[in-house]
Amino acid sequence: MKDQLPPSTHRPPRSLVLLAFAALYLIWGSTYLAIRIGVETLPPFLLGGVRFAVAGAVLLLLLKLRGMPWPTWVQARNSLGAGAVMLLGGNGLVIWAEQHVSSSFAALFIASVPVWFAVFDWARPGGTRPPWHVWAGIALGLVGVGFLVLRQETGVAGIHWGGAVALLLATISWALGSMLAKHSAKPASPWMGAALQMLGGGLVMCVVAVGRGEVGQFNAAAVSSASLLAMAYLIVFGSWIAFSAYVWLLGVVSPAKVSTFAYVNPVIAVFLGWALLGETVTPPMLFAAAIIVLAVVILTWPRQAPVRT
């Protein structure tokens, strides 16, 4: 995996790239809290399915009203399939797991996504071994997040191993779906690609919700206003803004750089816990955050081409 921009006719504006990364770092860091609130009164796969199906369908409708051409069958199939893998496994399993484990514990597993990004990008046809600085950044980031979350988990009696396995499968699914989305034929517009991926993932999650009996057992009267607001936040900010930014970034920067969201999100999640829930921020947490930031710097630091002599 070369740490370079994918082939394109021009480089995107740096300011736009920074805004897209800000959406991934800040908004997706807050979705752990929103998911936790949502699953208090909403079934997990129904929550995820409605979230992405609505977000994808509305975005697709808006694009068509603006005259966006339909993608080819192959492009639509690839986008729908990548979305199903990425969102059913990568997001649906996280939602389910957060019924049984803390958001901090979930963040630890999500922080291992860059490892799978590197593995799948290396294993794909034409892939190359990641350079040493990518492995160094991945290892350092895992150390930082592990230190952060293990400190948070101190005193918790036992771990829900079903939740842990679900999170492990979620990281693999997210990375695999992302690689499929990046390296397969896709619509020219990243917005169209994002809409189809969200629609594909949302519909598959709705099918799973029906199969699990979540729809039949659903009681609308028992849903809290907080859970509804959390779902609205996940649709508007988590899906339309952050997920669309993620799909766009997959096409303009290297996988190693895109995957840095997995290191920063836990820091954001801890900060929100402190700011909104009154949780204590300790010196070890700040130390772990510094390690994570350093890992991101290593992963995103531009490498200079060797000087010819």
C-alpha positions in Angstrom: 0.0 0.0 0.0 1.6 3.2 -1.1 0.7 6.1 1.2 -0.3 8.3 -1.7 -3.4 9.8 -3.2 -5.3 7.5 -5.5 -5.0 8.4 -9.2 -7.1 11.4 -10.1 -7.2 14.3 -12.4 -6.5 16.8 -9.6 -5.9 17.0 -5.9 -8.9 18.1 -3.9 -8.6 21.4 -1.9 -6.8 20.9 1.3 -9.5 22.8 3.2 -12.1 20.4 2.0 -10.1 17.4 3.0 -9.6 18.9 6.5 -13.3 19.6 6.8 -14.1 16.0 5.9 -11.6 14.7 8.5 -13.2 17.0 11.1 -16.6 15.5 10.3 -15.2 12.0 10.8 -13.3 12.8 14.0 -15.9 15.0 15.8 -19.2 13.7 14.6 -18.4 10.0 14.5 -16.8 10.4 17.9 -20.2 11.6 19.2 -22.2 8.8 17.6 -21.1 6.3 20.4 -23.1 8.4 22.8 -26.1 8.7 20.4 -26.2 5.0 19.8 -26.0 4.3 23.5 -29.0 6.6 24.0 -30.9 5.2 21.0 -30.7 1.5 22.1 -32.2 2.3 25.5 -35.7 2.1 24.0 -35.1 1.1 20.3 -34.1 -2.4 19.1 -30.5 -2.3 17.7 -31.0 -3.5 14.1 -34.2 -1.6 13.7 -32.4 1.5 14.9 -29.6 1.0 12.4 -31.8 -0.1 9.6 -34.2 2.8 9.8 -31.3 5.2 10.3 -29.5 4.2 7.1 -32.5 3.4 4.9 -34.0 6.8 5.6 -30.7 8.6 5.2 -29.9 6.8 1.9 -33.4 7.1 0.4 -33.7 10.8 1.1 -30.2 11.6 -0.1 -30.9 9.6 -3.3 -34.2 11.5 -3.9 -32.4 14.8 -3.4 -29.7 13.8 -5.9 -32.3 12.8 -8.5 -34.2 16.1 -8.0 -30.9 17.9 -8.8 -30.6 16.0 -12.0 -27.9 13.5 -10.9 -27.8 10.6 -13.5 -28.4 7.1 -12.3 -25.3 4.9 -12.0 -24.8 1.8 -14.1 -26.1 -1.5 -12.9 -22.6 -2.7 -12.0 -21.9 0.6 -10.1 -25.2 0.4 -8.2 -24.7 -3.3 -7.4 -21.1 -2.7 -6.1 -22.3 0.3 -3.9 -25.2 -1.6 -2.5 -23.1 -4.6 -1.7 -20.3 -2.6 -0.1 -22.8 -0.8 2.0 -24.4 -4.0 3.2 -21.0 -5.4 4.3 -19.8 -2.2 5.8 -23.0 -1.1 7.6 -24.6 -4.4 8.6 -21.4 -5.8 10.0 -19.5 -2.7 10.8 -22.3 -0.7 12.3 -25.1 -3.1 13.1 -22.9 -5.3 15.3 -21.6 -2.2 17.1 -25.1 -1.1 17.9 -26.0 -4.6 19.1 -22.8 -4.8 21.2 -23.5 -1.5 22.9 -26.4 -3.1 24.7 -23.9 -5.2 26.6 -20.6 -3.3 26.7 -19.6 0.2 27.4 -19.0 2.7 24.6 -15.4 3.0 25.7 -14.9 -0.8 25.4 -16.5 -0.6 21.9 -14.1 2.2 21.0 -11.2 -0.1 21.8 -12.2 -2.6 19.2 -13.1 0.0 16.6 -9.6 1.4 17.0 -8.3 -1.8 15.5 -9.9 -1.0 12.1 -6.6 0.5 10.7 -5.0 -3.0 11.2 -7.6 -4.6 9.0 -7.4 -1.7 6.5 -3.7 -2.4 6.1 -4.2 -6.2 5.9 -7.0 -6.0 3.3 -5.2 -3.4 1.2 -2.1 -5.6 1.2 -4.0 -8.8 0.4 -6.0 -7.3 -2.5 -4.8 -7.9 -6.1 -2.1 -5.5 -6.8 -1.7 -4.5 -3.2 1.7 -3.9 -1.6 3.2 -4.2 1.8 2.4 -1.1 4.0 5.6 1.0 4.7 7.1 0.7 8.2 5.7 4.1 9.3 2.1 2.9 8.7 2.7 -0.2 10.9 4.4 2.0 13.5 1.4 4.4 13.6 -1.1 1.6 13.8 0.8 0.0 16.7 1.2 3.2 18.6 -2.5 4.1 18.1 -3.6 0.7 19.4 -1.3 1.2 22.5 -2.8 4.6 23.2 -6.4 3.5 22.8 -5.8 0.3 24.7 -4.3 2.3 27.6 -7.2 4.7 27.5 -10.0 2.1 27.5 -8.4 -0.3 29.9 -8.1 2.6 32.4 -11.8 3.2 31.8 -12.7 -0.4 32.3 -10.9 -0.7 35.6 -13.4 -2.0 38.2 -15.8 -3.4 35.7 -16.8 -7.0 36.8 -16.3 -9.2 33.8 -16.5 -8.7 30.0 -19.5 -9.7 27.8 -17.7 -11.9 25.4 -20.5 -12.0 22.9 -20.2 -8.3 22.7 -16.5 -8.5 22.3 -16.8 -11.1 19.4 -19.4 -8.9 17.7 -17.1 -5.9 17.9 -14.2 -7.9 16.4 -16.4 -9.0 13.5 -17.6 -5.4 13.1 -14.0 -4.1 12.6 -13.3 -6.7 10.0 -16.6 -6.0 8.2 -16.1 -2.3 8.2 -12.6 -2.5 6.7 -13.6 -5.1 4.1 -16.7 -3.1 3.0 -14.5 0.0 2.8 -12.0 -1.7 0.6 -14.8 -3.0 -1.7 -16.2 0.5 -1.9 -12.8 2.0 -2.7 -11.5 -0.5 -5.3 -14.7 -1.5 -7.2 -16.5 0.3 -10.0 -18.6 3.0 -8.4 -20.6 6.1 -9.3 -18.7 9.1 -10.3 -20.4 11.1 -7.6 -19.3 10.2 -4.1 -22.7 11.5 -2.9 -24.5 8.9 -5.1 -22.1 6.2 -3.9 -22.8 7.2 -0.2 -26.6 7.2 -0.8 -26.6 3.7 -2.4 -24.3 2.3 0.3 -26.5 3.7 3.1 -29.6 2.4 1.4 -28.1 -1.1 0.9 -26.9 -1.3 4.5 -30.2 0.0 5.9 -32.3 -2.4 3.9 -30.3 -5.4 4.9 -30.4 -4.3 8.6 -34.2 -3.9 8.3 -34.4 -7.5 7.0 -32.3 -8.7 10.0 -34.5 -6.7 12.4 -37.6 -8.6 10.9 -35.8 -11.9 11.2 -34.8 -11.3 14.8 -38.4 -10.4 15.7 -37.6 -6.8 16.5 -40.3 -5.4 14.3 -43.0 -7.6 15.7 -42.0 -6.8 19.3 -41.6 -3.1 18.7 -43.7 -0.9 20.9 -43.8 2.7 19.6 -45.3 4.0 22.9 -42.2 2.8 24.8 -39.8 4.8 22.7 -38.4 7.8 24.5 -38.0 11.2 23.0 -34.2 11.0 23.8 -33.9 7.9 21.6 -35.8 9.6 18.8 -33.6 12.6 19.0 -30.6 10.3 19.0 -31.8 8.6 15.8 -32.4 12.0 14.2 -28.9 13.0 15.1 -27.5 9.8 13.6 -29.4 10.3 10.4 -28.5 13.9 9.8 -25.0 14.2 11.2 -23.7 10.6 11.5 -25.0 9.5 8.0 -25.6 12.5 5.7 -22.6 14.5 6.8 -20.0 12.2 8.3 -20.6 9.0 6.3 -20.7 11.0 3.0 -17.5 12.6 4.0 -16.0 9.2 4.7 -17.0 7.8 1.3 -15.5 10.9 -0.4 -12.3 10.6 1.5 -11.9 6.9 0.5 -11.5 8.2 -3.1 -9.0 11.0 -2.5 -6.6 9.9 0.3 -4.9 6.7 1.3 -6.7 4.1 3.5 -4.2 4.6 6.3 -5.1 8.2 6.6 -8.9 7.6 6.4 -8.6 4.9 9.1 -7.2 7.4 11.6 -10.8 8.2 12.6 -10.7 5.0 14.6 -8.0 6.4 16.9 -9.5 9.8 17.4 -13.2 8.8 18.0 -12.5 7.2 21.4 -10.9 10.4 22.6 -13.9 12.4 21.5 -16.2 9.8 23.2 -14.3 10.2 26.5 -14.5 14.0 26.3 -18.2 13.9 25.6 -18.7 11.6 28.6 -16.8 14.2 30.7 -18.7 17.2 29.3 -22.2 15.8 29.1 -22.3 13.0 31.8 -19.9 14.5 34.3 -17.3 11.7 34.0 -13.8 12.4 35.3 -10.9 13.1 33.0 -7.8 11.8 34.6 -4.1 12.4 33.8 -3.8 8.8 32.3 -6.6 9.7 29.9 -4.8 12.8 28.8 -1.6 10.8 28.4 -3.4 8.2 26.2 -4.9 11.0 24.1 -1.4 12.4 23.5 -0.2 9.0 22.3 -3.2 8.7 19.9 -2.6 12.1 18.5 1.1 11.2 17.9 -0.1 8.0 16.1 -2.3 10.1 13.8 0.6 12.4 13.0 2.8 9.4 12.1 0.2 7.9 9.8 -0.6 11.2 8.1 2.9 12.7 7.9 3.8 13.2 4.2 6.8 11.3 3.0 9.2 13.0 0.7 10.4 11.3 -2.4 14.1 10.3 -2.3 16.5 12.9 -3.7 18.3 11.8 -6.8 22.0 12.3 -6.8 
